[in-house]
Amino acid sequence: MRIPARFAPILFSALLSAIMVCIVSAFVLVISQGLHSDFLAQWFKSCVTTWPIAFPTVAVVAPWVRQMVGRITV
């Protein structure tokens, strides 16, 4: 299955935010509570509740960051 190129920015934002939410929420949970029997359930809940914030944030911020990087690089 191929997705049309016009959806690339949305797909980029969705994948990047999902990966970052999964990694960061797992890290924070391990640091704050350690590994425990309820870890996976708490991690999943954390991912599900934070991804709706991360996705639009990345979608809005990524173009601005690309622009800034373009201005400061040769």
C-alpha positions in Angstrom: 0.0 0.0 0.0 1.4 3.4 -1.0 0.2 6.7 0.3 0.2 9.8 -2.0 3.1 12.2 -1.5 0.7 15.0 -0.6 0.1 13.3 2.7 3.8 13.1 3.5 3.8 16.0 6.1 0.9 14.4 8.0 2.4 11.0 7.9 5.8 12.4 9.0 4.1 14.1 12.0 2.1 11.0 12.9 5.1 8.7 12.8 7.5 11.0 14.5 5.1 11.9 17.3 4.1 8.3 17.9 7.8 7.1 18.1 8.8 10.0 20.4 5.7 9.5 22.7 6.5 5.8 23.0 10.1 6.3 23.8 9.8 9.3 26.1 6.8 8.0 28.1 8.6 4.6 28.6 11.7 6.4 29.8 9.8 8.7 32.2 7.8 5.9 33.6 10.9 3.7 34.2 12.7 6.6 35.9 9.8 7.7 38.1 8.3 4.3 39.0 10.7 1.6 37.8 9.7 -1.6 36.1 6.7 -3.2 37.8 3.9 -5.5 37.0 1.6 -2.8 35.7 4.2 -1.1 33.6 2.8 -2.0 30.2 -0.7 -0.9 31.0 0.5 2.4 32.4 2.9 2.9 29.5 0.1 2.2 27.0 -2.3 4.6 28.8 0.5 7.3 28.8 1.0 6.9 25.1 -2.7 7.0 24.3 -3.2 10.1 26.4 -0.2 12.1 25.2 -0.1 11.3 21.5 -3.1 13.5 20.7 -1.1 16.4 22.0 2.2 15.4 20.4 0.8 14.8 16.9 -0.6 18.3 16.2 2.4 19.9 18.0 4.8 18.2 15.6 2.6 19.0 12.7 2.6 22.7 13.5 6.2 23.0 14.8 8.1 20.8 12.1 7.7 23.3 9.2 8.9 26.1 11.4 11.9 24.0 12.6 12.8 23.1 9.0 12.7 26.8 8.1 14.9 27.7 11.0 17.4 25.0 10.1 17.4 26.2 6.5 18.3 29.7 7.7 21.2 28.7 9.9 22.8 26.0 7.7 24.9 26.5 4.6 
